[in-house]
Amino acid sequence: MNNKLETISNLFEDKEIRSIWDSEKEDYYFSVIDVISALTDSSIPKRYWSDLKKRLTEEGSELYENIVRLKLKAQDGKLRETDTLDTKGILRLIESVPSPKAEPFKLWLASLGSERIDEVFDPEIAVNRAIDYYRKRGYSDKWISEKLNGILNRKKLIDTWKENGINENYEYAMLTNEIYKGWSGMKASEYKAYKGLRKESLRDNMTDIEIALTNIGEIAARDIATSERPQGLKENMNAAKRGGKVANDARLSYEQETKRSAISNDNALNYQYVDEIRKLDNKVK
């Protein structure tokens, strides 16, 4: 099993970058000192970071405001508070470090930005990139085709919700959770935890029947919302719940005929997380 996780830590090869998972935000927090140590030749990375923080503050950078003090395991095995940044913050930090060792990372970030700009002018580039990504990970062309079709159906559902007065991301999340709970009994975050996932896509790690039930629930919720035109979050929640029930009826029929559960904790990862997923409750600026 390949235990190398697909996180920002991979950019630093054999350098140890301590990190901690925030299950509420669904993002990692990384040790700033570890990143500074990996990017510079400083013999005292703490002093380097202290000077850099002062410069960033003088320049009015918002990066300093995003620092979170968390307890990470030190070399002596004890938990000690240290400065951390989330993924976005670490990438911004890399851009701020004036060190030759940071240049390869800056070039990598620049290439990503260039690719996204190219995709604005030619969106097919993004589609081809997604296809190549899934092929490299062993997904069949049939699965990829269904995946892309599922993305389109999901977009149609979002458009319907927008037409019905839903505009906030948290509202979309609540409605989606209502569909998932309707047939699986779990919110999306709970479902991901059940499968041992963190930032990974839930759908990419579903079985065929799980994907089918998700699609049924979303299509039913969309068609109900299209025909009845509920307005606002409360009314759309009711439509989403009914869509989830349609999928649940299909689930019960499947389980009765196959004598097997439609819900699986299997995933498509070639690694596993060994530490406990937990909500961070010790954030201190």
Secondary structure as UniProt FT lines:
FT   HELIX           8..12
FT   TURN            13..14
FT   STRAND          19..22
FT   TURN            23..26
FT   STRAND          27..31
FT   HELIX           32..39
FT   HELIX           45..58
FT   TURN            59..60
FT   TURN            62..63
FT   HELIX           64..66
FT   STRAND          68..73
FT   TURN            75..76
FT   STRAND          79..86
FT   HELIX           87..96
FT   HELIX           100..102
FT   HELIX           103..121
FT   HELIX           124..136
FT   TURN            137..138
FT   HELIX           141..163
FT   TURN            164..165
FT   HELIX           169..184
FT   HELIX           188..194
FT   TURN            195..196
FT   HELIX           203..205
FT   HELIX           208..228
FT   HELIX           232..258
//
